[in-house]
Amino acid sequence: MQGRQMKRTLRRLGRLASACGLAASLSLVGVTFSAGPAALAQTAASVPHLDHVFVIMEENNGFHDVIGNPAAPNLNYLAMTFGVETDYFGVSPDSSESNYVGLLGGSTFGVSSDDAYWKNQIHAPSLISQLDQAGISWKAYLQALPHPGYEGICYPAKCNGAPDSDPLYVSKHDAIQNFTTSLNPSDWSRQVPIDTLAADLRRGDVPRFGYVVPDECHDMHGDPAYCLDSGNIGDPQNQHLVAVGDAYLGQ
């Protein structure tokens, strides 16, 4: 998605936030509930009703690399606008895939590599299957996905059987497919190219849960090297964060 179009999309998300109580996150919020019915009831009463929740995934940079860094205007804008979670951490040092699995499943389930999802299959429920069972609408908006329901491990060329050899879209940054409970036509159809988000916003037809994953040129991953908007060597921390601001806010 081009920077100007993404800028318009984020603005529309901001208006939706004002109207509906949108939560836009850069990682899944970790919440701990105290034991006991009274504590659970008190916690539930303090949680506001949200008509829509969007989780926007970024990669590979710590809190002190991003917050206050002028090379990351988009992330700082989101943090100042929607809030900052200071007690959420990656759950695995092994691989991207294990962290995404942990985000959707509450556990890494022993996944410790970026192998194809059919090699790291998980026979357990996930957030996605729970949403399905509860009848709560959701979509995964995946940048560089060639078409809805794409079942490959990466796109476009140069995949070479390795998820992060040289692609843009990678299934290791999705993890829905790792859970066998989502290997069905309905769940595949809800994994769509990110351009679909702008169309859904125009129609006022966005799901209650949106899972937004940029491609490897726009998520601070730093790969592949041919990305024209991967940033400049002179960026603070050499983290290539300018790409995020350019792509999402048009700055």
C-alpha positions as CSV (number, residue, x, y, z in Angstrom):
1,M,0.0,0.0,0.0
2,Q,1.4,3.4,-0.9
3,G,2.3,5.9,1.8
4,R,-0.5,8.4,0.9
5,Q,-3.2,5.8,0.8
6,M,-2.0,4.4,4.2
7,K,-2.0,7.9,5.6
8,R,-5.7,8.3,4.6
9,T,-6.4,4.8,6.1
10,L,-4.8,5.7,9.4
11,R,-6.8,9.0,9.5
12,R,-10.0,7.0,9.0
13,L,-8.9,4.7,11.8
14,G,-8.4,7.7,14.0
15,R,-12.0,8.9,13.2
16,L,-13.3,5.5,13.9
17,A,-11.4,5.6,17.2
18,S,-13.2,8.7,18.2
19,A,-16.6,7.3,17.3
20,C,-16.3,3.7,18.4
21,G,-13.5,3.4,20.9
22,L,-10.9,1.8,18.7
23,A,-7.8,0.3,20.3
24,A,-4.8,0.5,18.0
25,S,-1.8,-1.5,19.3
26,L,1.7,-2.3,18.2
27,S,1.7,-5.5,20.2
28,L,-0.9,-7.6,22.0
29,V,-1.7,-6.1,25.4
30,G,-0.7,-8.4,28.3
31,V,-3.4,-8.5,31.0
32,T,-3.2,-10.4,34.2
33,F,-6.4,-11.3,36.1
34,S,-6.4,-11.9,39.9
35,A,-8.0,-15.1,41.0
36,G,-11.4,-15.2,42.6
37,P,-14.9,-14.2,41.3
38,A,-14.9,-10.8,43.1
39,A,-11.6,-9.8,41.5
40,L,-12.7,-11.0,38.1
41,A,-16.0,-9.1,38.3
42,Q,-14.2,-5.9,39.4
43,T,-11.8,-6.3,36.5
44,A,-14.5,-6.9,34.0
45,A,-16.4,-3.9,35.2
46,S,-13.4,-1.7,34.6
47,V,-12.8,-2.7,31.0
48,P,-14.5,-0.4,28.6
49,H,-16.7,-1.8,25.8
50,L,-14.9,-1.5,22.4
51,D,-16.8,-1.8,19.2
52,H,-13.6,-2.4,17.2
53,V,-10.1,-3.5,18.1
54,F,-7.2,-3.3,15.7
55,V,-3.8,-4.9,16.4
56,I,-1.0,-3.5,14.2
57,M,2.2,-5.5,14.3
58,E,5.7,-4.1,14.0
59,E,9.0,-5.8,14.5
60,N,12.5,-6.0,16.0
61,N,12.9,-2.8,18.0
62,G,12.7,-2.2,21.7
63,F,10.9,0.5,23.7
64,H,13.9,2.7,24.0
65,D,14.7,2.4,20.3
66,V,11.3,3.7,19.4
67,I,9.6,5.9,22.0
68,G,10.9,9.5,21.6
69,N,12.9,8.5,18.5
70,P,12.3,11.2,15.8
71,A,13.0,8.6,13.1
72,A,9.8,6.7,14.2
73,P,7.1,9.4,13.8
74,N,4.4,6.9,13.1
75,L,4.9,4.8,16.2
76,N,5.3,7.8,18.4
77,Y,2.1,9.3,17.0
78,L,0.2,6.0,17.8
79,A,1.7,5.8,21.2
80,M,0.8,9.4,22.1
81,T,-2.7,9.0,20.6
82,F,-3.7,5.6,21.9
83,G,-1.4,4.8,24.8
84,V,1.7,2.8,25.6
85,E,1.9,-0.7,27.1
86,T,5.1,-0.8,29.2
87,D,4.8,-4.3,30.6
88,Y,4.5,-6.4,27.4
89,F,7.5,-8.3,26.1
90,G,8.3,-10.8,23.4
91,V,7.7,-14.3,24.5
92,S,10.4,-16.1,22.6
93,P,14.0,-15.3,21.4
94,D,13.9,-18.1,18.9
95,S,12.0,-16.8,15.9
96,S,9.4,-14.5,14.6
97,E,6.9,-17.3,14.2
98,S,7.1,-18.4,17.8
99,N,6.2,-14.9,18.9
100,Y,3.3,-14.6,16.6
101,V,2.1,-18.0,17.7
102,G,2.3,-16.9,21.3
103,L,0.4,-13.7,20.5
104,L,-2.5,-15.6,19.0
105,G,-2.4,-18.7,21.1
106,G,-1.2,-17.7,24.6
107,S,1.7,-20.1,24.3
108,T,4.5,-20.9,21.8
109,F,3.5,-24.6,21.9
110,G,7.1,-25.5,21.4
111,V,7.5,-23.6,18.1
112,S,11.1,-22.5,17.9
113,S,11.7,-21.9,14.2
114,D,10.4,-20.0,11.2
115,D,9.6,-23.2,9.3
116,A,6.6,-23.4,7.1
117,Y,3.3,-23.4,9.1
118,W,2.6,-27.0,8.1
119,K,5.8,-28.1,9.8
120,N,4.8,-26.1,13.0
121,Q,1.2,-27.2,13.2
122,I,-0.6,-26.6,16.5
123,H,-3.6,-28.7,17.5
124,A,-5.1,-26.2,19.9
125,P,-7.5,-23.3,20.0
126,S,-6.4,-19.7,19.3
127,L,-7.8,-16.3,19.6
128,I,-9.1,-16.7,16.0
129,S,-11.0,-19.9,16.7
130,Q,-12.4,-18.3,19.9
131,L,-13.6,-15.4,17.9
132,D,-15.2,-17.8,15.4
133,Q,-17.0,-19.8,18.1
134,A,-18.3,-16.5,19.7
135,G,-19.5,-15.2,16.4
136,I,-17.3,-12.2,16.5
137,S,-16.2,-10.8,13.1
138,W,-12.5,-10.5,12.3
139,K,-10.1,-10.1,9.4
140,A,-6.3,-10.3,9.0
141,Y,-5.1,-7.5,6.7
142,L,-1.8,-8.6,5.3
143,Q,0.4,-6.3,3.3
144,A,1.8,-7.9,0.1
145,L,-0.6,-10.8,0.2
146,P,-1.4,-11.5,-3.4
147,H,-5.1,-12.4,-2.9
148,P,-7.5,-13.5,-0.2
149,G,-6.9,-17.0,1.1
150,Y,-3.4,-17.2,-0.2
151,E,-1.9,-20.4,1.3
152,G,1.8,-20.0,0.4
153,I,4.5,-19.3,3.0
154,C,5.7,-16.1,1.3
155,Y,5.3,-13.8,-1.7
156,P,6.6,-12.8,-4.2
157,A,9.6,-14.7,-5.8
158,K,12.8,-15.9,-4.2
159,C,11.1,-17.7,-1.4
160,N,13.3,-20.8,-2.1
161,G,11.4,-22.7,0.5
162,A,12.7,-20.5,3.3
163,P,10.1,-18.0,4.7
164,D,12.5,-15.1,5.1
165,S,14.9,-15.6,2.2
166,D,13.8,-12.6,0.2
167,P,10.1,-12.1,0.2
168,L,7.6,-9.3,1.2
169,Y,4.7,-11.2,2.7
170,V,5.7,-14.1,5.0
171,S,3.3,-16.5,6.8
172,K,5.7,-16.6,9.8
173,H,4.4,-13.0,10.5
174,D,0.8,-14.2,10.5
175,A,0.6,-17.5,12.5
176,I,-3.2,-18.0,12.0
177,Q,-2.3,-20.9,9.7
178,N,-0.2,-22.6,12.4
179,F,-3.4,-23.5,14.2
180,T,-5.2,-26.4,12.7
181,T,-8.5,-25.0,14.0
182,S,-8.1,-22.3,11.3
183,L,-7.2,-24.5,8.4
184,N,-10.7,-24.2,6.9
185,P,-12.1,-22.2,3.9
186,S,-13.9,-19.6,6.1
187,D,-10.8,-18.6,8.0
188,W,-8.6,-18.6,4.9
189,S,-11.0,-16.2,3.2
190,R,-10.7,-13.7,6.1
191,Q,-6.9,-13.3,5.5
192,V,-6.9,-10.6,2.9
193,P,-4.6,-8.0,1.2
194,I,-4.2,-4.9,3.3
195,D,-5.8,-2.7,0.6
196,T,-9.0,-4.3,1.6
197,L,-8.9,-2.3,4.8
198,A,-9.4,1.0,3.0
199,A,-12.4,-0.4,1.1
200,D,-13.9,-1.7,4.3
201,L,-13.5,1.6,6.0
202,R,-15.1,3.4,3.1
203,R,-18.1,1.1,3.3
204,G,-18.2,1.3,7.1
205,D,-17.9,-2.5,7.2
206,V,-14.9,-3.2,9.3
207,P,-14.8,-6.3,11.5
208,R,-14.8,-6.1,15.3
209,F,-11.2,-7.4,15.4
210,G,-8.7,-6.4,12.8
211,Y,-5.2,-7.9,12.7
212,V,-2.9,-5.7,10.6
213,V,0.5,-7.0,9.5
214,P,2.8,-4.9,7.3
215,D,5.2,-6.6,4.9
216,E,8.9,-6.9,5.5
217,C,9.6,-3.5,3.8
218,H,7.3,-1.7,6.3
219,D,7.5,-3.5,9.6
220,M,11.0,-2.5,10.7
221,H,12.2,-6.0,10.0
222,G,14.9,-4.7,7.7
223,D,14.5,-7.4,5.1
224,P,14.7,-7.8,2.2
225,A,17.6,-5.5,1.4
226,Y,16.1,-4.3,-2.0
227,C,13.3,-2.4,-0.3
228,L,13.5,1.1,-1.6
229,D,11.9,2.4,1.6
230,S,13.9,0.5,4.2
231,G,15.4,3.6,5.5
232,N,18.8,5.2,5.5
233,I,22.1,4.2,7.1
234,G,22.2,7.5,9.0
235,D,18.9,6.9,10.8
236,P,19.2,7.0,14.6
237,Q,20.1,3.5,16.0
238,N,20.4,2.5,12.3
239,Q,17.0,0.9,12.9
240,H,15.5,2.0,9.5
241,L,12.5,3.5,11.3
242,V,12.0,6.3,8.8
243,A,10.2,3.8,6.5
244,V,7.5,3.4,9.1
245,G,6.7,7.1,9.2
246,D,6.9,7.5,5.4
247,A,4.7,4.5,4.7
248,Y,2.0,5.2,7.3
249,L,1.9,8.9,7.7
250,G,3.3,10.2,4.5
251,Q,5.9,12.2,6.3
